[in-house]
């Protein structure tokens, strides 16, 4: 059974602050998945990337609802442009 949501190596920085550092996980059909963590752990940043509201600095996001959806790999110029144009 393939994953409904795949987060693969997502990283995100805000200046010197590392919000996400190489985060990876999969959610499969029928699974209940929860985010638990203290304030500043990266839960909201992860969800904003998954929803397309925010661009990642590196890594990949794939959703079964939209298999062509993916974010940045290795700080490419496209990644920087997408992150710069994303409202915060």
N, C-alpha and C positions, 0 to 999 in steps of 0.2 A: 504494500500500500504506500503510495507516494505522499509526501508531506503537503499539507494545505498551506503552510507558511514556513519558509526557510530563511533564517538570518545566518549569514555566513561571514564571519570575520569583520563585523561592523566595528568601526572606530570613529569617534567624534571628539574633537577638541574645541574648546572655547578659549582661544588664546593659550595661556599656559595650563589651563585646567583640562584634564582628561576626563571627559564624561563617559565615554565607552572605549574599552581597549580590547579589540579582537573578540567581540561577543559573537557566539555561535549557538544556535539551537534550532530545533524543528518542532512544529506542532502538526500532528497527524489528524486526519478526520476522526471525529468522535472523542478526541481527547479534551479534557478540561485543563487549561494551562493558566497559571496565575503568576503574577510578578510580585515578589515580596522583597523589600529592602528598605533601608533607611533613606532619609531625605538625601538627595544628591547621589544616589546609587546608579542612576541612569535609566530608570523605568520610563519616565516621560519622554526622554530623548529617544529611547528605543521605539516607543509607540509613535512618536512624531515621524521618525524615519519610515516605519512600516506603513504609515498612512500617507506618506508622500508630502508631508508638510515641511519636512526638514531633510536636507541632503546629508549623507554620510561623507566622511573624509576618505574612507576606504571600506572595502567589503562589498557584500552583495545581499540583496533582499529579493526574494521571489515569492509571489503569492499565486496559488492555484487559480484564484479568481482572475488574475491578470498575469499569466506566465511570462510576458515580455517585460514586466516590471523589474528593474534592477537599479541599484545605485552605483556608486563610484568604486573604482578599483585603482589603488595606488596613487591617489592624489593627482589624477589626470586633470588636464585643463578643463575638460567638460565638467568634471566634478566640482572644481573651484567655481566655475560659472554658475552651476546649479545651486551650490550652497550660497553664493553671493546674492542670487536672485530670490532665494526663499525667505519669506517673511519670518521674523522671529517673534 
